[in-house]
């Protein structure tokens, strides 16, 4: 490096950094847009999945029990139909003074098991609803109906036979 900051008198360190940055950006774009990350859809299916909705008020329980169609966030696409709602007391885990863990009921709160039947696609990687929501156990999903919007965790997914 000479006194002007150039390597071998022709290229500066800043020029070298810019060239490396441009090369990295081009490689990143090639990887992003030329790789095949989506898998082929193997078949159209009807799914039944159960969503556990924790610690909701009576209003939400009543709205879910009305059933009906579930939609996407903009109410433009039908994602399924609520077929069953099972209600239980909401519970909270607490630790006693002597270190034991106990479950206690939360007052005026309920846990709902909401069963939804929906059409979607089965691929090599899993199950997908029409709005590209992936159905997998443990995933958090929105339940949006005419009467309520809430969130829950998928606890089971099954394919219904025709």
DRENPA-3360 file (N, C-alpha, C; in nm, 2 decimals, always signed):
BEGIN
1 = XXXXXXXX = +0.09/-0.12/+0.00/+0.00/+0.00/+0.00/+0.09/+0.12/+0.00 ~ +0.06/+0.22/-0.09/+0.14/+0.34/-0.09/+0.08/+0.45/+0.00 ~ +0.14/+0.57/+0.00/+0.10/+0.67/+0.09/-0.04/+0.73/+0.05 ~ -0.09/+0.70/-0.07/-0.23/+0.75/-0.10/-0.34/+0.65/-0.07 ~ -0.30/+0.53/-0.01/-0.39/+0.43/+0.03/-0.43/+0.34/-0.08 ~ -0.35/+0.33/-0.18/-0.38/+0.24/-0.30/-0.29/+0.12/-0.29 ~ -0.35/+0.01/-0.33/-0.28/-0.12/-0.33/-0.22/-0.13/-0.47 ~ -0.09/-0.15/-0.47/-0.01/-0.16/-0.60/-0.03/-0.04/-0.68;
9 = XXXXXXXX = -0.06/+0.07/-0.62/-0.08/+0.20/-0.70/-0.20/+0.21/-0.79 ~ -0.29/+0.11/-0.78/-0.40/+0.11/-0.88/-0.54/+0.11/-0.81 ~ -0.56/+0.04/-0.70/-0.69/+0.03/-0.64/-0.68/+0.06/-0.49 ~ -0.78/+0.13/-0.45/-0.78/+0.17/-0.30/-0.86/+0.07/-0.22 ~ -0.84/+0.07/-0.09/-0.91/-0.02/+0.00/-1.06/+0.00/-0.01 ~ -1.10/+0.12/-0.03/-1.25/+0.15/-0.04/-1.30/+0.09/-0.17 ~ -1.23/+0.10/-0.28/-1.27/+0.04/-0.40/-1.28/-0.11/-0.39 ~ -1.18/-0.17/-0.32/-1.19/-0.32/-0.30/-1.31/-0.36/-0.21;
17 = XXXXXXXX = -1.34/-0.28/-0.11/-1.46/-0.31/-0.03/-1.59/-0.30/-0.11 ~ -1.60/-0.20/-0.20/-1.72/-0.19/-0.28/-1.73/-0.30/-0.38 ~ -1.62/-0.35/-0.43/-1.62/-0.46/-0.53/-1.67/-0.59/-0.45 ~ -1.61/-0.61/-0.33/-1.65/-0.73/-0.26/-1.80/-0.72/-0.22 ~ -1.85/-0.61/-0.18/-1.99/-0.59/-0.15/-2.08/-0.61/-0.27 ~ -2.05/-0.57/-0.39/-2.12/-0.59/-0.51/-2.13/-0.74/-0.54 ~ -2.01/-0.81/-0.53/-2.01/-0.95/-0.56/-2.10/-1.03/-0.46 ~ -2.09/-0.99/-0.33/-2.18/-1.06/-0.23/-2.32/-1.04/-0.26;
25 = XXXXXXXX = -2.36/-0.92/-0.30/-2.50/-0.89/-0.33/-2.55/-0.97/-0.45 ~ -2.47/-0.98/-0.56/-2.51/-1.06/-0.67/-2.52/-1.21/-0.64 ~ -2.43/-1.26/-0.56/-2.44/-1.40/-0.52/-2.56/-1.42/-0.44 ~ -2.59/-1.33/-0.34/-2.71/-1.34/-0.26/-2.84/-1.34/-0.34 ~ -2.85/-1.25/-0.44/-2.97/-1.25/-0.53/-2.98/-1.37/-0.61 ~ -2.87/-1.43/-0.66/-2.88/-1.55/-0.74/-2.93/-1.66/-0.65 ~ -2.88/-1.68/-0.53/-2.92/-1.78/-0.44/-3.07/-1.77/-0.41 ~ -3.11/-1.64/-0.38/-3.25/-1.62/-0.34/-3.35/-1.65/-0.45;
33 = XXXXXXXX = -3.32/-1.60/-0.57/-3.42/-1.61/-0.68/-3.40/-1.73/-0.78 ~ -3.29/-1.80/-0.77/-3.27/-1.91/-0.86/-3.28/-2.04/-0.79 ~ -3.29/-2.04/-0.66/-3.31/-2.17/-0.59/-3.45/-2.21/-0.59 ~ -3.48/-2.34/-0.59/-3.61/-2.39/-0.58/-3.65/-2.43/-0.44 ~ -3.71/-2.33/-0.37/-3.74/-2.36/-0.23/-3.88/-2.41/-0.21 ~ -3.97/-2.39/-0.31/-4.10/-2.45/-0.30/-4.11/-2.59/-0.35 ~ -4.19/-2.67/-0.29/-4.21/-2.80/-0.33/-4.34/-2.82/-0.41 ~ -4.35/-2.92/-0.49/-4.47/-2.94/-0.57/-4.59/-2.98/-0.48;
41 = XXXXXXXX = -4.70/-2.93/-0.52/-4.83/-2.97/-0.45/-4.86/-3.11/-0.50 ~ -4.88/-3.20/-0.41/-4.91/-3.34/-0.45/-5.06/-3.36/-0.47 ~ -5.15/-3.29/-0.39/-5.29/-3.32/-0.41/-5.37/-3.21/-0.33 ~ -5.49/-3.19/-0.37/-5.59/-3.11/-0.30/-5.66/-3.20/-0.20 ~ -5.67/-3.15/-0.08/-5.73/-3.23/+0.03/-5.82/-3.15/+0.12 ~ -5.90/-3.22/+0.20/-5.98/-3.15/+0.30/-5.92/-3.19/+0.44 ~ -5.89/-3.09/+0.52/-5.83/-3.11/+0.65/-5.92/-3.08/+0.76 ~ -5.90/-3.15/+0.88/-5.96/-3.11/+1.00/-5.85/-3.08/+1.10;
49 = XXXXXXXX = -5.85/-2.96/+1.15/-5.75/-2.93/+1.25/-5.81/-2.87/+1.37 ~ -5.75/-2.89/+1.49/-5.80/-2.84/+1.61/-5.70/-2.73/+1.67 ~ -5.76/-2.62/+1.70/-5.69/-2.51/+1.75/-5.73/-2.48/+1.90 ~ -5.63/-2.48/+1.99/-5.65/-2.45/+2.13/-5.63/-2.30/+2.15 ~ -5.74/-2.24/+2.20/-5.75/-2.10/+2.22/-5.75/-2.08/+2.37 ~ -5.65/-2.02/+2.43/-5.64/-2.01/+2.58/-5.69/-1.88/+2.63 ~ -5.74/-1.89/+2.75/-5.77/-1.77/+2.84/-5.86/-1.67/+2.76 ~ -5.98/-1.71/+2.72/-6.06/-1.61/+2.65/-6.19/-1.58/+2.74;
57 = XXXXXXXX = -6.25/-1.47/+2.71/-6.37/-1.43/+2.79/-6.49/-1.51/+2.74 ~ -6.60/-1.49/+2.81/-6.72/-1.56/+2.77/-6.78/-1.51/+2.64 ~ -6.76/-1.38/+2.61/-6.80/-1.33/+2.48/-6.73/-1.40/+2.36 ~ -6.60/-1.43/+2.37/-6.53/-1.50/+2.27/-6.58/-1.65/+2.26 ~ -6.61/-1.71/+2.37/-6.66/-1.85/+2.37/-6.79/-1.85/+2.30 ~ -6.88/-1.76/+2.33/-7.01/-1.75/+2.26/-7.00/-1.73/+2.11 ~ -6.91/-1.64/+2.08/-6.89/-1.61/+1.93/-6.83/-1.73/+1.86 ~ -6.74/-1.80/+1.92/-6.69/-1.92/+1.86/-6.79/-2.03/+1.84;
65 = XXXXXXXX = -6.88/-2.04/+1.95/-6.99/-2.15/+1.94/-7.09/-2.12/+1.84 ~ -7.10/-2.00/+1.79/-7.19/-1.97/+1.68/-7.14/-2.03/+1.55 ~ -7.02/-2.07/+1.55/-6.96/-2.14/+1.43/-6.94/-2.05/+1.31 ~ -6.96/-2.11/+1.20/-6.95/-2.02/+1.08/-6.82/-2.04/+1.00 ~ -6.80/-1.95/+0.91/-6.69/-1.96/+0.82/-6.57/-1.88/+0.88 ~ -6.45/-1.93/+0.86/-6.33/-1.86/+0.90/-6.27/-1.80/+0.77 ~ -6.22/-1.68/+0.78/-6.17/-1.61/+0.66/-6.03/-1.56/+0.69 ~ -5.96/-1.50/+0.59/-5.83/-1.44/+0.61/-5.85/-1.30/+0.67;
73 = XXXXXXXX = -5.74/-1.23/+0.69/-5.75/-1.10/+0.76/-5.84/-1.00/+0.69 ~ -5.85/-1.01/+0.56/-5.92/-0.91/+0.48/-6.06/-0.96/+0.45 ~ -6.10/-1.07/+0.50/-6.24/-1.13/+0.48/-6.26/-1.15/+0.33 ~ -6.16/-1.18/+0.25/-6.17/-1.20/+0.11/-6.17/-1.35/+0.07 ~ -6.11/-1.43/+0.16/-6.09/-1.57/+0.12/-6.14/-1.66/+0.23 ~ -6.23/-1.76/+0.20/-6.28/-1.85/+0.30/-6.17/-1.96/+0.33 ~ -6.14/-1.97/+0.45/-6.03/-2.07/+0.49/-6.08/-2.19/+0.56 ~ -6.21/-2.20/+0.59/-6.26/-2.32/+0.66/-6.39/-2.29/+0.73;
81 = XXXXXXXX = -6.44/-2.39/+0.80/-6.57/-2.38/+0.87/-6.55/-2.44/+1.01 ~ -6.59/-2.37/+1.11/-6.59/-2.42/+1.25/-6.70/-2.53/+1.26 ~ -6.66/-2.65/+1.30/-6.75/-2.76/+1.31/-6.78/-2.80/+1.45 ~ -6.69/-2.76/+1.55/-6.71/-2.80/+1.69/-6.63/-2.71/+1.78 ~ -6.68/-2.68/+1.89/-6.61/-2.60/+2.00/-6.63/-2.67/+2.13 ~ -6.52/-2.71/+2.19/-6.53/-2.77/+2.33/-6.47/-2.67/+2.42 ~ -6.54/-2.64/+2.53/-6.50/-2.54/+2.63/-6.46/-2.60/+2.76 ~ -6.36/-2.55/+2.82/-6.32/-2.59/+2.95/-6.27/-2.47/+3.03;
89 = XXXXXXXX = -6.24/-2.48/+3.16/-6.19/-2.37/+3.24/-6.04/-2.34/+3.20 ~ -6.01/-2.22/+3.20/-5.87/-2.18/+3.18/-5.79/-2.20/+3.30 ~ -5.67/-2.25/+3.29/-5.59/-2.28/+3.41/-5.46/-2.21/+3.40 ~ -5.41/-2.18/+3.52/-5.28/-2.11/+3.53/-5.19/-2.19/+3.62 ~ -5.06/-2.20/+3.59/-4.97/-2.27/+3.67/-4.91/-2.17/+3.77 ~ -4.90/-2.21/+3.90/-4.85/-2.12/+4.00/-4.76/-2.20/+4.09 ~ -4.67/-2.13/+4.16/-4.58/-2.20/+4.25/-4.62/-2.16/+4.39 ~ -4.63/-2.26/+4.48/-4.67/-2.23/+4.62/-4.54/-2.18/+4.70;
97 = XXXXXXXX = -4.56/-2.14/+4.82/-4.45/-2.09/+4.90/-4.35/-2.20/+4.93 ~ -4.39/-2.32/+4.94/-4.30/-2.43/+4.96/-4.24/-2.49/+4.84 ~ -4.26/-2.43/+4.72/-4.20/-2.47/+4.60/-4.27/-2.57/+4.51 ~ -4.39/-2.61/+4.55/-4.47/-2.70/+4.47/-4.54/-2.62/+4.36 ~ -4.56/-2.69/+4.25/-4.63/-2.63/+4.13/-4.78/-2.68/+4.13 ~ -4.87/-2.58/+4.13/-5.01/-2.62/+4.13/-5.08/-2.55/+4.01 ~ -5.19/-2.61/+3.97/-5.28/-2.55/+3.86/-5.40/-2.49/+3.93 ~ -5.43/-2.37/+3.89/-5.55/-2.31/+3.95/-5.64/-2.25/+3.83;
105 = XXXXXXXX = -5.77/-2.25/+3.86/-5.86/-2.19/+3.75/-5.85/-2.04/+3.75 ~ -5.85/-1.99/+3.63/-5.86/-1.84/+3.61/-6.00/-1.80/+3.62 ~ -6.04/-1.71/+3.70/-6.18/-1.67/+3.71/-6.23/-1.60/+3.58 ~ -6.35/-1.63/+3.53/-6.41/-1.57/+3.41/-6.33/-1.59/+3.28 ~ -6.24/-1.69/+3.28/-6.16/-1.72/+3.16/-6.18/-1.87/+3.12 ~ -6.18/-1.89/+2.99/-6.20/-2.03/+2.94/-6.10/-2.07/+2.83 ~ -6.08/-2.20/+2.81/-6.00/-2.25/+2.71/-6.09/-2.32/+2.61 ~ -6.08/-2.29/+2.48/-6.16/-2.35/+2.38/-6.08/-2.44/+2.29;
113 = XXXXXXXX = -6.13/-2.56/+2.25/-6.08/-2.64/+2.15/-6.17/-2.63/+2.03 ~ -6.12/-2.55/+1.93/-6.20/-2.52/+1.81/-6.16/-2.61/+1.70 ~ -6.26/-2.69/+1.65/-6.23/-2.78/+1.53/-6.27/-2.71/+1.40 ~ -6.18/-2.71/+1.31/-6.21/-2.64/+1.18/-6.19/-2.74/+1.07 ~ -6.28/-2.74/+0.97/-6.26/-2.82/+0.85/-6.23/-2.72/+0.74 ~ -6.12/-2.75/+0.66/-6.08/-2.66/+0.55/-6.03/-2.73/+0.43 ~ -6.04/-2.67/+0.32/-5.98/-2.72/+0.20/-5.84/-2.66/+0.18 ~ -5.75/-2.74/+0.13/-5.61/-2.69/+0.11/-5.54/-2.79/+0.02;
121 = XXXXXXXX = -5.40/-2.78/+0.03/-5.32/-2.86/-0.05/-5.22/-2.94/+0.04 ~ -5.19/-3.06/-0.01/-5.08/-3.13/+0.06/-4.96/-3.13/-0.03 ~ -4.85/-3.10/+0.03/-4.72/-3.10/-0.05/-4.62/-3.19/+0.02 ~ -4.51/-3.20/-0.03/-4.41/-3.29/+0.03/-4.37/-3.24/+0.17 ~ -4.38/-3.11/+0.19/-4.34/-3.05/+0.32/-4.45/-3.04/+0.42 ~ -4.58/-3.06/+0.38/-4.69/-3.05/+0.48/-4.82/-3.01/+0.42 ~ -4.90/-2.95/+0.50/-5.04/-2.91/+0.46/-5.04/-2.76/+0.45 ~ -5.11/-2.71/+0.35/-5.12/-2.56/+0.32/-5.26/-2.53/+0.29;
129 = XXXXXXXX = -5.31/-2.42/+0.36/-5.45/-2.37/+0.33/-5.44/-2.28/+0.20 ~ -5.56/-2.24/+0.15/-5.56/-2.17/+0.03/-5.49/-2.03/+0.04 ~ -5.48/-1.97/+0.16/-5.41/-1.85/+0.17/-5.26/-1.86/+0.20 ~ -5.21/-1.98/+0.18/-5.07/-2.02/+0.21/-5.04/-2.03/+0.36 ~ -5.14/-2.04/+0.44/-5.11/-2.07/+0.58/-5.07/-2.22/+0.60 ~ -4.96/-2.24/+0.66/-4.91/-2.38/+0.68/-4.98/-2.44/+0.80 ~ -5.03/-2.56/+0.79/-5.10/-2.63/+0.90/-5.00/-2.72/+0.96 ~ -4.95/-2.69/+1.08/-4.86/-2.78/+1.15/-4.88/-2.77/+1.30;
137 = XXXXXXXX = -4.86/-2.88/+1.37/-4.89/-2.88/+1.51/-4.79/-2.78/+1.58 ~ -4.84/-2.70/+1.67/-4.75/-2.60/+1.74/-4.75/-2.47/+1.68 ~ -4.80/-2.45/+1.56/-4.81/-2.32/+1.49/-4.92/-2.24/+1.54 ~ -4.90/-2.11/+1.56/-5.00/-2.02/+1.60/-5.07/-1.96/+1.48 ~ -5.21/-1.97/+1.48/-5.29/-1.92/+1.37/-5.40/-1.83/+1.42 ~ -5.45/-1.74/+1.33/-5.56/-1.66/+1.36/-5.69/-1.73/+1.32 ~ -5.79/-1.71/+1.40/-5.92/-1.75/+1.37/-6.01/-1.63/+1.36 ~ -6.05/-1.60/+1.24/-6.13/-1.48/+1.21/-6.27/-1.52/+1.16;
145 = XXXXXXXX = -6.37/-1.49/+1.23/-6.51/-1.51/+1.18/-6.59/-1.38/+1.17 ~ -6.71/-1.40/+1.14/-6.80/-1.28/+1.14/-6.82/-1.22/+1.28 ~ -6.80/-1.30/+1.38/-6.83/-1.25/+1.52/-6.70/-1.23/+1.60 ~ -6.59/-1.28/+1.57/-6.47/-1.28/+1.66/-6.34/-1.29/+1.58 ~ -6.24/-1.23/+1.63/-6.10/-1.26/+1.59/-6.02/-1.30/+1.71 ~ -5.95/-1.41/+1.70/-5.87/-1.46/+1.81/-5.75/-1.54/+1.75 ~ -5.67/-1.58/+1.84/-5.55/-1.65/+1.80/-5.53/-1.78/+1.89 ~ -5.49/-1.89/+1.83/-5.47/-2.01/+1.90/-5.35/-2.09/+1.84;
153 = XXXXXXXX = -5.33/-2.20/+1.91/-5.22/-2.29/+1.87/-5.28/-2.42/+1.81 ~ -5.23/-2.46/+1.70/-5.28/-2.59/+1.64/-5.23/-2.71/+1.72 ~ -5.32/-2.79/+1.76/-5.28/-2.91/+1.84/-5.29/-3.04/+1.77 ~ -5.37/-3.04/+1.66/-5.37/-3.16/+1.57/-5.42/-3.13/+1.43 ~ -5.37/-3.20/+1.34/-5.41/-3.19/+1.20/-5.43/-3.33/+1.14 ~ -5.54/-3.35/+1.07/-5.56/-3.47/+1.00/-5.63/-3.45/+0.86 ~ -5.60/-3.54/+0.77/-5.66/-3.53/+0.64/-5.78/-3.62/+0.64 ~ -5.89/-3.56/+0.59/-6.02/-3.63/+0.58/-6.03/-3.71/+0.45;
161 = XX = -6.07/-3.83/+0.46/-6.08/-3.92/+0.35/-6.22/-3.88/+0.28 ~ -6.22/-3.88/+0.15/-6.34/-3.85/+0.07/-6.44/-3.95/+0.08;
% end
